[in-house]
Amino acid sequence: QVQLVESGGGLVQAGGSLRLSCAASGRTFSSFTMAWFRQGPGKQREFVAALRRSGFIYYADSVKGRFTISRDNAKNTVYLQMNSLKPEDTAVYYCAAGLRPETQVIVTMIGIYDYWGQGTQVTVSS
């Protein structure tokens, strides 16, 4: 069993930056596929970024070039560095971890993730 706890959200002006953290406990996630999803008010939960244990990284087109996902295995923490934030980025951001073999994983699909954090609110004002 693992627990995921997000932090780092808050209110920021458009063009600003935030770094989200997802701390895992109970098990090291070096063997996990890690991802960030987000959900705005009245919206579907959508894929943001994912990092495979191989180091291969995937980004949604909407955040590519602005967001960076990274992992610190020693700290059991995954990060999402968000730069050049836009009001459209306003959402609750969720950390997710999946244990499926990489050959069976499509990282953009919600169903492949086994654990989810509670979420952290990011609000970008214009």
Buried (B, 14 or more C-beta within 10 A) or exposed (E): EBEBBBBBBEEBEEEBEBBBBBBBEEBEBEEBBBBBBBBBEEEEBBBBBBBBBEEEBBBBEBBEEBBBBBBEEEEBBBBBBBBEBBEEBBBBBBBBBBBBEEEEBEBBEBEBBEBBBEBBEBBBEE
